[in-house]
Amino acid sequence: QVQLVESGGGLVQPGGSLRLSCAASGIIFSTYAMGWYRRAPGKQRELVAAITIGGSTNYADSVKGRFTISRDNAKNTVALQMNSLKPEDTAVYYCNAKNPAYRRYDYWGQGTQVTVSS
């Protein structure tokens, strides 16, 4: 019954912004670290941003200063605000939930397409 559902992807021009959202159900959300990953055509999946149970964040070097991850435990959601988008940000973006205490509890959403093009 665990579900992670992403929304907010789409087509945007270089320099534009998008906000992705991930709604989680079937887990005790506050006990999970959350993250956003992406996979571009012909490339490996990479971690974009992560946020811990306590709210600490980390980012891939390529998105530092442009992307912001946040979580709302009351709503069981995690968001990724993406500003100053570049064509190289084009990818399918995936929401991930990891329980730090139990490695088997590792869940993924279906992904949402982000395309940055003029």
N, C-alpha and C positions, 0 to 999 in steps of 0.2 A: 504493500500500500504506500510505499515511499514514492513521492513524486517531487521532482524539481522542474518547474516550468518557466522557461525564459521568454521574455518579450522585449520589444523595443528596437529590434534590429531594422535595417532598411538601407536605402541608398542615400548617401550624403556627399556633398562636394568637399574637396580638400579644404581644410580650415574650418569646417563645420563641426557640429556637435551632435551626439546621440546619448541617450540615457537608457541603459539596459537594466532590466529588473528580473529577479528570480524569486518565485514564490515556492516555498517548501511546505510539504505536508507529510505526515506519517513519521516524523522524527521529533525528538525533543530539541528544537532548534537551538536553544541557548547553550547546549552542550557540544555543538559542532563548530569546527572551524570552517569557514566558507571561502571559496575562491572562484575566480574567473580564469578560464583557459581559452586559448584560441588555436585553430589550425588553419593555416593558409594553404592554398593549392601547392602541392609539391614539397611541403615542409612538415616537420614534426610538430605535434601539439606542444605548446609552451604555456607556462604559467604567466598570466598577465598581472594579476593582483590577488592578494589574499588578506583575510582579516581573521584574527584569532577570536576565541571566546571572550577575551578581555578587551577587544577592540583595537589591538595593535595591527598595523598594516605593513605590507611590503609589496613592492612593484618590480616588474621587469625594468631594466635600465632603459629600454626603448620607449617606455610610456611614462616614466617619472616626470612629474610636472605637468602632465597633460590629462591623466586619468585619475579618478578618485573612487575608491571602493568604500561602501558604507553598509551597515546592517541595522535592521530594526527588529529587535527580538519580540516586540509586542505584536508585530505583523507577520513574523516569520518570513522576512524578505531580505535580500541582499541586492544592492544596486551597484552599477558601474557607470559613473559619469565620464564620458569621453569627450574631450575638447581638442581643438586644433588637430583634427583628424588628418591623417596622411594616407596616400594610396597603399602604402605598405601595411596599414592597419586592416586592410581587407582580409576577412577570414570568417569562419564560423566560430562563434563564441559560445562556450559551454560553462554552465554553472556546476560547481562541485561542492559537496558536503563531506567532511571527514571528521570522524569522532576520534579525538586524540588518544582515548583510552582503549579503543577497540579497533584495530586496523581493518577488520573485515567490514566495518560499517563505513563504506566509501561509495557515494552515490553521485550520479551524473544526470544532467538534463539532456534534452534532445538537441539543443543547440539553436542558435539564431544567427542568420546571415547578416553580416555588416559589409557593405560595399562602399568604398570611398573612391569616387571617380568624377571627373569633370565632363 
